[in-house]
């Protein structure tokens, strides 16, 4: 039985912000798709997004999982849809504890001009192999996501939980998108491009991790660090080092003509994002929910750290932010500099683990250490901050309405007794605005509320 409810169901606290204003907090202590890796599943030029509900009940199952699809439009969120293993054209069927949607990645894998969605179901039972895991590619088309193909596990007897992490990128620089798939164990796989709906792929490449006795690779983040033609990869894994202590390793692997090559050790932590934050042409890394070398506990994690990288992938300087959180990067105000949203679902300023999202805006010198903090008690944000809402457990910055400014999607997976809700706030020249804010619960996508689907984590686009 797979159980992954949040452990931090804390006791309630309360601290109201007078008038519910946006709080300025001073720093103290993803025709044709718009890009090879852009989320445009129907090729209409508007970015799309995905809101996962890996604990959703499908057809009377328990935690089989589903994903909600947001199609962008001139008004922001256009139509919505749902995909599960009971959807027409998707291999297999919904079963208890599959956790379909626990890992997600996006890219135009068959290079037909439409973005495709890769979905992991890491607790899928295959034959008699419990928790073998499964990965499917759901194909983009002019009508949106339609039909799917299984990505076969090349070594099912060597590991478990195939598909517990995913990333898409051209890691070998041959012009074809590749798929990185995480599983347990130290040997990990890159499935090279050449993907077809019939199930063909390119070669299978392997690389190894340097930590042992772990759950394998639980995080994969792709992007560009240097200026060559190869995508790079952040590889992360979770190691138990005590009864309630864990150490989450993160390493930068640079793309090569063969398997990715390990380059730089990054801060310990459970969340990563990769983007050029200081506009110097080289990718930088945000590590959220950081840890010390003694590990993190079930009680919480440390503040986010920005690692500014050089052309070689080395860390040239670092910035410690005043908040922990789940990072997403995009240009909110259209000024050409990347901004950072940090989802902080354990924030208890308004109520016990009601949650918050902290917005750090980009400048020529990099991110500001100051943040604008949003909660469900902020003026214009729908709903109210309540104990165990976990607002910010999912965050995504993406330009849904094609106005050149990234909009914010924020998931509150504990909302309404673990139904979950996704809040959409638009970007503007002055930053995130609450004008026209909307919320989307499971029913908006056609996802059952039975057993608490907790929609909104992860969010990708």
One Martini backbone bead per residue (centre of mass of N, CA, C, O) as a GRO file, in nm:
protein
  461
    1UNK     BB    1   0.096   0.036   0.023
    2UNK     BB    2   0.044   0.376  -0.073
    3UNK     BB    3   0.167   0.652   0.127
    4UNK     BB    4   0.150   1.040   0.079
    5UNK     BB    5   0.079   1.204   0.303
    6UNK     BB    6   0.104   1.462   0.476
    7UNK     BB    7   0.262   1.511   0.787
    8UNK     BB    8   0.203   1.832   0.819
    9UNK     BB    9  -0.056   1.831   1.041
   10UNK     BB   10  -0.107   2.096   1.197
   11UNK     BB   11  -0.162   2.306   1.426
   12UNK     BB   12  -0.334   2.576   1.488
   13UNK     BB   13  -0.293   2.908   1.368
   14UNK     BB   14  -0.307   3.277   1.419
   15UNK     BB   15  -0.260   3.561   1.171
   16UNK     BB   16  -0.371   3.854   1.079
   17UNK     BB   17  -0.418   4.062   0.796
   18UNK     BB   18  -0.491   4.367   0.756
   19UNK     BB   19  -0.715   4.355   0.487
   20UNK     BB   20  -0.547   4.147   0.303
   21UNK     BB   21  -0.283   4.239   0.195
   22UNK     BB   22  -0.021   4.268   0.021
   23UNK     BB   23   0.298   4.152   0.125
   24UNK     BB   24   0.590   4.316   0.203
   25UNK     BB   25   0.893   4.135   0.234
   26UNK     BB   26   1.166   4.146   0.407
   27UNK     BB   27   1.477   4.064   0.425
   28UNK     BB   28   1.637   3.826   0.632
   29UNK     BB   29   1.820   3.595   0.760
   30UNK     BB   30   0.648   2.490  -1.934
   31UNK     BB   31  -0.064   2.530  -3.519
   32UNK     BB   32   0.251   2.527  -3.338
   33UNK     BB   33   0.460   2.492  -3.121
   34UNK     BB   34   0.657   2.733  -2.946
   35UNK     BB   35   0.832   2.476  -2.856
   36UNK     BB   36   0.992   2.185  -2.791
   37UNK     BB   37   0.916   2.237  -2.454
   38UNK     BB   38   0.646   2.342  -2.475
   39UNK     BB   39   0.310   2.389  -2.354
   40UNK     BB   40   0.137   2.281  -2.659
   41UNK     BB   41  -0.095   2.048  -2.732
   42UNK     BB   42  -0.274   2.216  -2.982
   43UNK     BB   43  -0.113   2.449  -3.143
   44UNK     BB   44  -0.231   2.769  -3.067
   45UNK     BB   45   0.006   2.941  -2.890
   46UNK     BB   46  -0.085   2.847  -2.611
   47UNK     BB   47  -0.027   2.783  -2.303
   48UNK     BB   48  -0.008   2.503  -2.102
   49UNK     BB   49  -0.133   2.279  -1.832
   50UNK     BB   50  -0.068   2.078  -1.526
   51UNK     BB   51  -0.280   1.902  -1.282
   52UNK     BB   52  -0.223   1.698  -1.031
   53UNK     BB   53  -0.386   1.370  -0.898
   54UNK     BB   54  -0.243   1.095  -0.756
   55UNK     BB   55  -0.503   1.048  -0.538
   56UNK     BB   56  -0.713   0.974  -0.727
   57UNK     BB   57  -1.026   0.853  -0.802
   58UNK     BB   58  -1.095   0.575  -1.037
   59UNK     BB   59  -1.358   0.382  -1.065
   60UNK     BB   60  -1.325   0.311  -0.737
   61UNK     BB   61  -1.054   0.365  -0.665
   62UNK     BB   62  -0.727   0.399  -0.491
   63UNK     BB   63  -0.498   0.610  -0.587
   64UNK     BB   64  -0.454   0.608  -0.908
   65UNK     BB   65  -0.496   0.870  -1.074
   66UNK     BB   66  -0.472   1.209  -1.215
   67UNK     BB   67  -0.501   1.465  -1.481
   68UNK     BB   68  -0.513   1.807  -1.531
   69UNK     BB   69  -0.612   2.018  -1.804
   70UNK     BB   70  -0.478   2.328  -1.932
   71UNK     BB   71  -0.602   2.555  -2.164
   72UNK     BB   72  -0.506   2.812  -2.324
   73UNK     BB   73  -0.598   3.171  -2.351
   74UNK     BB   74  -0.692   3.497  -2.376
   75UNK     BB   75  -0.817   3.452  -2.064
   76UNK     BB   76  -0.628   3.196  -1.999
   77UNK     BB   77  -0.832   2.984  -1.900
   78UNK     BB   78  -0.985   2.748  -2.067
   79UNK     BB   79  -1.011   2.453  -2.118
   80UNK     BB   80  -1.075   2.135  -1.970
   81UNK     BB   81  -0.922   1.819  -1.851
   82UNK     BB   82  -0.889   1.452  -1.836
   83UNK     BB   83  -0.638   1.204  -1.727
   84UNK     BB   84  -0.626   0.845  -1.735
   85UNK     BB   85  -0.621   0.492  -1.731
   86UNK     BB   86  -0.941   0.523  -1.840
   87UNK     BB   87  -0.870   0.652  -2.090
   88UNK     BB   88  -0.884   0.680  -2.408
   89UNK     BB   89  -0.577   0.532  -2.526
   90UNK     BB   90  -0.480   0.436  -2.245
   91UNK     BB   91  -0.287   0.232  -2.101
   92UNK     BB   92  -0.454   0.024  -1.919
   93UNK     BB   93  -0.561   0.069  -1.569
   94UNK     BB   94  -0.719   0.157  -1.298
   95UNK     BB   95  -0.551   0.133  -0.979
   96UNK     BB   96  -0.452   0.079  -0.688
   97UNK     BB   97  -0.177   0.285  -0.618
   98UNK     BB   98  -0.038   0.410  -0.884
   99UNK     BB   99   0.006   0.727  -0.917
  100UNK     BB  100  -0.097   0.889  -1.151
  101UNK     BB  101   0.110   1.187  -1.179
  102UNK     BB  102   0.363   1.208  -0.989
  103UNK     BB  103   0.497   1.234  -1.274
  104UNK     BB  104   0.623   1.497  -1.504
  105UNK     BB  105   0.644   1.579  -1.865
  106UNK     BB  106   0.759   1.798  -2.143
  107UNK     BB  107   0.738   1.732  -2.508
  108UNK     BB  108   0.830   1.691  -2.853
  109UNK     BB  109   0.893   1.366  -2.918
  110UNK     BB  110   0.783   1.340  -3.243
  111UNK     BB  111   0.800   1.610  -3.405
  112UNK     BB  112   0.484   1.746  -3.487
  113UNK     BB  113   0.427   2.034  -3.315
  114UNK     BB  114   0.335   1.883  -3.046
  115UNK     BB  115   0.288   1.855  -2.734
  116UNK     BB  116   0.383   1.628  -2.479
  117UNK     BB  117   0.288   1.387  -2.220
  118UNK     BB  118   0.455   1.269  -1.934
  119UNK     BB  119   0.367   0.977  -1.731
  120UNK     BB  120   0.384   0.869  -1.397
  121UNK     BB  121   0.343   0.527  -1.233
  122UNK     BB  122   0.534   0.410  -0.974
  123UNK     BB  123   0.301   0.191  -0.838
  124UNK     BB  124   0.277  -0.002  -1.054
  125UNK     BB  125   0.158  -0.317  -1.144
  126UNK     BB  126   0.354  -0.577  -1.311
  127UNK     BB  127   0.204  -0.832  -1.277
  128UNK     BB  128   0.401  -0.943  -0.998
  129UNK     BB  129   0.524  -0.647  -0.989
  130UNK     BB  130   0.556  -0.449  -0.739
  131UNK     BB  131   0.630  -0.130  -0.800
  132UNK     BB  132   0.742  -0.101  -1.099
  133UNK     BB  133   0.609   0.082  -1.297
  134UNK     BB  134   0.505   0.362  -1.522
  135UNK     BB  135   0.518   0.491  -1.871
  136UNK     BB  136   0.361   0.763  -2.054
  137UNK     BB  137   0.263   0.894  -2.372
  138UNK     BB  138   0.082   1.184  -2.438
  139UNK     BB  139  -0.055   1.304  -2.728
  140UNK     BB  140  -0.044   1.555  -2.936
  141UNK     BB  141  -0.289   1.781  -3.098
  142UNK     BB  142  -0.529   1.978  -3.245
  143UNK     BB  143  -0.723   1.864  -2.989
  144UNK     BB  144  -0.499   1.755  -2.815
  145UNK     BB  145  -0.487   1.520  -2.597
  146UNK     BB  146  -0.418   1.187  -2.759
  147UNK     BB  147  -0.329   0.923  -2.666
  148UNK     BB  148  -0.098   0.638  -2.594
  149UNK     BB  149   0.243   0.535  -2.485
  150UNK     BB  150   0.462   0.306  -2.384
  151UNK     BB  151   0.754   0.308  -2.178
  152UNK     BB  152   0.986   0.086  -2.160
  153UNK     BB  153   1.146  -0.110  -1.942
  154UNK     BB  154   1.488  -0.211  -1.966
  155UNK     BB  155   1.506  -0.308  -1.624
  156UNK     BB  156   1.281  -0.452  -1.421
  157UNK     BB  157   1.487  -0.631  -1.225
  158UNK     BB  158   1.675  -0.367  -1.117
  159UNK     BB  159   1.402  -0.217  -1.030
  160UNK     BB  160   1.187   0.041  -0.915
  161UNK     BB  161   0.977   0.292  -0.990
  162UNK     BB  162   0.913   0.354  -1.279
  163UNK     BB  163   0.860   0.704  -1.294
  164UNK     BB  164   0.933   0.894  -1.033
  165UNK     BB  165   1.091   1.049  -1.263
  166UNK     BB  166   1.110   1.337  -1.502
  167UNK     BB  167   1.268   1.431  -1.829
  168UNK     BB  168   1.313   1.672  -2.095
  169UNK     BB  169   1.582   1.648  -2.349
  170UNK     BB  170   1.874   1.727  -2.543
  171UNK     BB  171   2.143   1.559  -2.415
  172UNK     BB  172   2.312   1.496  -2.708
  173UNK     BB  173   2.264   1.704  -2.961
  174UNK     BB  174   2.074   1.563  -3.218
  175UNK     BB  175   1.766   1.702  -3.222
  176UNK     BB  176   1.643   1.499  -3.006
  177UNK     BB  177   1.429   1.414  -2.780
  178UNK     BB  178   1.468   1.315  -2.449
  179UNK     BB  179   1.433   1.063  -2.175
  180UNK     BB  180   1.421   1.090  -1.832
  181UNK     BB  181   1.431   0.814  -1.590
  182UNK     BB  182   1.327   0.735  -1.274
  183UNK     BB  183   1.458   0.515  -1.014
  184UNK     BB  184   1.576   0.284  -0.852
  185UNK     BB  185   1.891   0.300  -0.773
  186UNK     BB  186   2.205   0.379  -0.955
  187UNK     BB  187   2.087   0.304  -1.229
  188UNK     BB  188   2.019   0.510  -1.511
  189UNK     BB  189   1.791   0.660  -1.766
  190UNK     BB  190   1.817   0.728  -2.123
  191UNK     BB  191   1.582   0.801  -2.375
  192UNK     BB  192   1.613   0.829  -2.690
  193UNK     BB  193   1.537   0.963  -2.964
  194UNK     BB  194   1.253   0.828  -3.168
  195UNK     BB  195   0.961   0.871  -3.113
  196UNK     BB  196   0.661   0.670  -3.127
  197UNK     BB  197   0.335   0.550  -3.129
  198UNK     BB  198   0.447   0.243  -3.162
  199UNK     BB  199   0.725   0.251  -2.949
  200UNK     BB  200   0.962   0.383  -3.051
  201UNK     BB  201   1.318   0.433  -3.002
  202UNK     BB  202   1.604   0.490  -2.898
  203UNK     BB  203   1.852   0.461  -2.719
  204UNK     BB  204   1.994   0.331  -2.416
  205UNK     BB  205   2.110   0.514  -2.146
  206UNK     BB  206   2.362   0.526  -1.890
  207UNK     BB  207   2.383   0.617  -1.541
  208UNK     BB  208   2.532   0.720  -1.232
  209UNK     BB  209   2.517   0.737  -0.893
  210UNK     BB  210   2.668   0.836  -0.565
  211UNK     BB  211   2.430   0.715  -0.412
  212UNK     BB  212   2.324   0.499  -0.150
  213UNK     BB  213   2.060   0.354   0.003
  214UNK     BB  214   1.812   0.438  -0.181
  215UNK     BB  215   1.538   0.564  -0.393
  216UNK     BB  216   1.708   0.708  -0.593
  217UNK     BB  217   1.551   0.896  -0.846
  218UNK     BB  218   1.329   1.174  -0.749
  219UNK     BB  219   1.482   1.396  -0.934
  220UNK     BB  220   1.416   1.596  -1.240
  221UNK     BB  221   1.600   1.862  -1.419
  222UNK     BB  222   1.574   2.055  -1.704
  223UNK     BB  223   1.824   2.236  -1.913
  224UNK     BB  224   2.035   2.531  -1.933
  225UNK     BB  225   2.376   2.628  -1.882
  226UNK     BB  226   2.519   2.631  -2.135
  227UNK     BB  227   2.601   2.694  -2.502
  228UNK     BB  228   2.533   2.439  -2.605
  229UNK     BB  229   2.325   2.175  -2.763
  230UNK     BB  230   2.288   2.065  -2.467
  231UNK     BB  231   2.121   1.935  -2.228
  232UNK     BB  232   2.060   1.953  -1.886
  233UNK     BB  233   2.091   1.791  -1.544
  234UNK     BB  234   1.909   1.737  -1.253
  235UNK     BB  235   2.001   1.515  -0.984
  236UNK     BB  236   1.789   1.344  -0.742
  237UNK     BB  237   1.812   1.209  -0.395
  238UNK     BB  238   1.688   0.980  -0.134
  239UNK     BB  239   1.823   0.949   0.203
  240UNK     BB  240   1.846   0.749   0.474
  241UNK     BB  241   2.002   0.854   0.813
  242UNK     BB  242   1.742   0.797   0.993
  243UNK     BB  243   1.447   0.766   1.142
  244UNK     BB  244   1.385   1.104   1.050
  245UNK     BB  245   1.626   1.117   0.836
  246UNK     BB  246   1.725   1.312   0.542
  247UNK     BB  247   1.904   1.307   0.220
  248UNK     BB  248   1.915   1.545  -0.054
  249UNK     BB  249   2.056   1.501  -0.345
  250UNK     BB  250   2.243   1.726  -0.581
  251UNK     BB  251   2.320   1.718  -0.939
  252UNK     BB  252   2.508   1.824  -1.206
  253UNK     BB  253   2.446   1.730  -1.546
  254UNK     BB  254   2.605   1.724  -1.840
  255UNK     BB  255   2.577   1.729  -2.161
  256UNK     BB  256   2.634   1.479  -2.412
  257UNK     BB  257   2.682   1.249  -2.674
  258UNK     BB  258   2.597   1.084  -2.436
  259UNK     BB  259   2.600   1.063  -2.131
  260UNK     BB  260   2.567   1.221  -1.862
  261UNK     BB  261   2.782   1.446  -1.669
  262UNK     BB  262   2.920   1.490  -1.379
  263UNK     BB  263   2.987   1.808  -1.201
  264UNK     BB  264   2.785   1.941  -0.963
  265UNK     BB  265   2.739   2.019  -0.641
  266UNK     BB  266   2.450   2.076  -0.463
  267UNK     BB  267   2.228   2.154  -0.263
  268UNK     BB  268   2.047   2.037  -0.027
  269UNK     BB  269   1.724   1.906  -0.144
  270UNK     BB  270   1.368   1.872  -0.271
  271UNK     BB  271   1.407   2.123  -0.478
  272UNK     BB  272   1.408   2.223  -0.838
  273UNK     BB  273   1.553   2.480  -1.057
  274UNK     BB  274   1.613   2.595  -1.413
  275UNK     BB  275   1.769   2.916  -1.484
  276UNK     BB  276   1.825   3.242  -1.608
  277UNK     BB  277   1.855   3.493  -1.353
  278UNK     BB  278   2.104   3.709  -1.468
  279UNK     BB  279   2.150   3.725  -1.786
  280UNK     BB  280   2.443   3.560  -1.878
  281UNK     BB  281   2.369   3.268  -2.039
  282UNK     BB  282   2.342   3.102  -1.765
  283UNK     BB  283   2.242   2.864  -1.572
  284UNK     BB  284   2.041   2.832  -1.281
  285UNK     BB  285   1.984   2.734  -0.930
  286UNK     BB  286   1.704   2.622  -0.740
  287UNK     BB  287   1.689   2.536  -0.394
  288UNK     BB  288   1.444   2.376  -0.215
  289UNK     BB  289   1.431   2.272   0.084
  290UNK     BB  290   1.677   2.269   0.254
  291UNK     BB  291   1.987   2.115   0.379
  292UNK     BB  292   2.186   1.966   0.578
  293UNK     BB  293   2.415   1.709   0.620
  294UNK     BB  294   2.216   1.585   0.850
  295UNK     BB  295   1.947   1.663   0.736
  296UNK     BB  296   1.609   1.604   0.722
  297UNK     BB  297   1.291   1.636   0.852
  298UNK     BB  298   0.948   1.596   0.898
  299UNK     BB  299   0.912   1.906   0.996
  300UNK     BB  300   1.128   2.026   0.777
  301UNK     BB  301   1.282   2.299   0.586
  302UNK     BB  302   1.487   2.504   0.425
  303UNK     BB  303   1.598   2.758   0.261
  304UNK     BB  304   1.645   2.897  -0.026
  305UNK     BB  305   1.885   2.850  -0.305
  306UNK     BB  306   2.099   3.035  -0.517
  307UNK     BB  307   2.285   2.911  -0.802
  308UNK     BB  308   2.533   3.061  -0.970
  309UNK     BB  309   2.646   2.994  -1.292
  310UNK     BB  310   2.877   2.900  -1.513
  311UNK     BB  311   3.001   2.782  -1.814
  312UNK     BB  312   3.095   2.507  -1.646
  313UNK     BB  313   2.885   2.471  -1.382
  314UNK     BB  314   2.983   2.640  -1.169
  315UNK     BB  315   2.983   2.802  -0.868
  316UNK     BB  316   3.000   3.156  -0.826
  317UNK     BB  317   2.727   3.207  -0.657
  318UNK     BB  318   2.512   3.294  -0.370
  319UNK     BB  319   2.155   3.287  -0.258
  320UNK     BB  320   1.978   3.348   0.032
  321UNK     BB  321   1.661   3.292   0.124
  322UNK     BB  322   1.390   3.346   0.359
  323UNK     BB  323   1.269   3.083   0.216
  324UNK     BB  324   1.104   2.824   0.151
  325UNK     BB  325   1.039   2.589  -0.133
  326UNK     BB  326   0.868   2.583  -0.451
  327UNK     BB  327   0.994   2.622  -0.770
  328UNK     BB  328   0.930   2.892  -1.015
  329UNK     BB  329   0.992   3.020  -1.352
  330UNK     BB  330   0.930   3.366  -1.467
  331UNK     BB  331   0.790   3.648  -1.652
  332UNK     BB  332   0.568   3.848  -1.504
  333UNK     BB  333   0.638   4.169  -1.620
  334UNK     BB  334   0.807   4.180  -1.902
  335UNK     BB  335   1.138   4.273  -1.852
  336UNK     BB  336   1.339   4.003  -1.914
  337UNK     BB  337   1.324   3.887  -1.623
  338UNK     BB  338   1.347   3.643  -1.404
  339UNK     BB  339   1.119   3.494  -1.189
  340UNK     BB  340   1.014   3.389  -0.850
  341UNK     BB  341   0.836   3.111  -0.723
  342UNK     BB  342   0.748   3.020  -0.378
  343UNK     BB  343   0.628   2.746  -0.238
  344UNK     BB  344   0.469   2.754   0.109
  345UNK     BB  345   0.275   2.521   0.264
  346UNK     BB  346   0.391   2.561   0.580
  347UNK     BB  347   0.275   2.820   0.626
  348UNK     BB  348   0.159   2.990   0.954
  349UNK     BB  349   0.060   3.290   0.963
  350UNK     BB  350  -0.262   3.243   0.934
  351UNK     BB  351  -0.233   2.923   0.959
  352UNK     BB  352  -0.196   2.605   0.987
  353UNK     BB  353  -0.059   2.525   0.703
  354UNK     BB  354  -0.187   2.723   0.476
  355UNK     BB  355   0.012   2.902   0.322
  356UNK     BB  356   0.235   3.022   0.046
  357UNK     BB  357   0.360   3.285  -0.185
  358UNK     BB  358   0.678   3.378  -0.310
  359UNK     BB  359   0.797   3.681  -0.476
  360UNK     BB  360   1.080   3.708  -0.693
  361UNK     BB  361   1.240   3.958  -0.861
  362UNK     BB  362   1.405   4.048  -1.143
  363UNK     BB  363   1.742   4.147  -1.233
  364UNK     BB  364   2.054   4.227  -1.345
  365UNK     BB  365   2.159   4.090  -1.057
  366UNK     BB  366   1.900   3.934  -1.007
  367UNK     BB  367   1.750   3.845  -0.742
  368UNK     BB  368   1.554   3.940  -0.504
  369UNK     BB  369   1.529   3.913  -0.157
  370UNK     BB  370   1.273   4.020  -0.178
  371UNK     BB  371   0.911   3.982  -0.112
  372UNK     BB  372   0.600   3.878  -0.230
  373UNK     BB  373   0.317   3.782  -0.036
  374UNK     BB  374   0.087   3.510  -0.071
  375UNK     BB  375  -0.246   3.448   0.031
  376UNK     BB  376  -0.580   3.358   0.105
  377UNK     BB  377  -0.587   3.662   0.256
  378UNK     BB  378  -0.539   3.816   0.019
  379UNK     BB  379  -0.632   4.056  -0.172
  380UNK     BB  380  -0.825   3.880  -0.427
  381UNK     BB  381  -0.791   3.605  -0.310
  382UNK     BB  382  -0.935   3.326  -0.311
  383UNK     BB  383  -1.067   3.267  -0.019
  384UNK     BB  384  -0.909   3.107   0.274
  385UNK     BB  385  -0.706   3.075   0.537
  386UNK     BB  386  -0.640   2.736   0.633
  387UNK     BB  387  -0.601   2.465   0.786
  388UNK     BB  388  -0.444   2.250   0.565
  389UNK     BB  389  -0.419   2.373   0.263
  390UNK     BB  390  -0.135   2.418   0.113
  391UNK     BB  391  -0.054   2.677  -0.014
  392UNK     BB  392   0.199   2.604  -0.263
  393UNK     BB  393   0.250   2.297  -0.337
  394UNK     BB  394   0.185   2.433  -0.611
  395UNK     BB  395   0.386   2.577  -0.887
  396UNK     BB  396   0.328   2.811  -1.175
  397UNK     BB  397   0.499   2.974  -1.442
  398UNK     BB  398   0.281   3.094  -1.710
  399UNK     BB  399   0.169   3.195  -2.043
  400UNK     BB  400  -0.164   3.161  -2.115
  401UNK     BB  401  -0.240   3.456  -2.286
  402UNK     BB  402  -0.005   3.583  -2.463
  403UNK     BB  403   0.131   3.871  -2.313
  404UNK     BB  404   0.437   3.825  -2.186
  405UNK     BB  405   0.316   3.714  -1.902
  406UNK     BB  406   0.333   3.547  -1.622
  407UNK     BB  407   0.141   3.319  -1.467
  408UNK     BB  408  -0.028   3.198  -1.170
  409UNK     BB  409  -0.012   2.874  -1.030
  410UNK     BB  410  -0.185   2.752  -0.730
  411UNK     BB  411  -0.166   2.496  -0.501
  412UNK     BB  412  -0.424   2.348  -0.267
  413UNK     BB  413  -0.434   2.028  -0.151
  414UNK     BB  414  -0.618   2.075   0.131
  415UNK     BB  415  -0.862   2.175   0.021
  416UNK     BB  416  -1.156   2.064   0.110
  417UNK     BB  417  -1.068   1.798   0.242
  418UNK     BB  418  -0.848   1.717   0.004
  419UNK     BB  419  -0.928   1.811  -0.285
  420UNK     BB  420  -0.841   2.078  -0.388
  421UNK     BB  421  -0.677   2.372  -0.549
  422UNK     BB  422  -0.659   2.609  -0.826
  423UNK     BB  423  -0.492   2.914  -0.868
  424UNK     BB  424  -0.543   3.208  -1.080
  425UNK     BB  425  -0.287   3.451  -1.164
  426UNK     BB  426  -0.202   3.737  -1.319
  427UNK     BB  427   0.007   3.896  -1.515
  428UNK     BB  428   0.203   4.209  -1.504
  429UNK     BB  429   0.380   4.501  -1.511
  430UNK     BB  430   0.339   4.496  -1.173
  431UNK     BB  431   0.264   4.197  -1.158
  432UNK     BB  432   0.081   4.026  -0.967
  433UNK     BB  433  -0.270   3.983  -1.006
  434UNK     BB  434  -0.617   3.965  -0.877
  435UNK     BB  435  -0.743   4.021  -1.133
  436UNK     BB  436  -0.944   3.758  -1.229
  437UNK     BB  437  -0.949   3.549  -1.028
  438UNK     BB  438  -0.923   3.182  -1.009
  439UNK     BB  439  -1.079   2.860  -0.950
  440UNK     BB  440  -0.984   2.492  -0.943
  441UNK     BB  441  -1.129   2.203  -0.906
  442UNK     BB  442  -1.185   1.881  -0.972
  443UNK     BB  443  -1.460   1.931  -1.131
  444UNK     BB  444  -1.333   2.112  -1.361
  445UNK     BB  445  -1.191   1.828  -1.483
  446UNK     BB  446  -1.337   1.547  -1.387
  447UNK     BB  447  -1.266   1.488  -1.085
  448UNK     BB  448  -1.286   1.307  -0.822
  449UNK     BB  449  -1.358   1.353  -0.465
  450UNK     BB  450  -1.285   1.089  -0.376
  451UNK     BB  451  -1.056   1.055  -0.113
  452UNK     BB  452  -0.881   1.294  -0.185
  453UNK     BB  453  -0.700   1.414  -0.457
  454UNK     BB  454  -0.516   1.667  -0.432
  455UNK     BB  455  -0.502   1.897  -0.622
  456UNK     BB  456  -0.176   2.060  -0.736
  457UNK     BB  457   0.039   1.807  -0.716
  458UNK     BB  458   0.182   1.878  -0.958
  459UNK     BB  459   0.297   2.158  -1.161
  460UNK     BB  460   0.294   2.194  -1.521
  461UNK     BB  461   0.441   2.390  -1.839
   0.00000   0.00000   0.00000
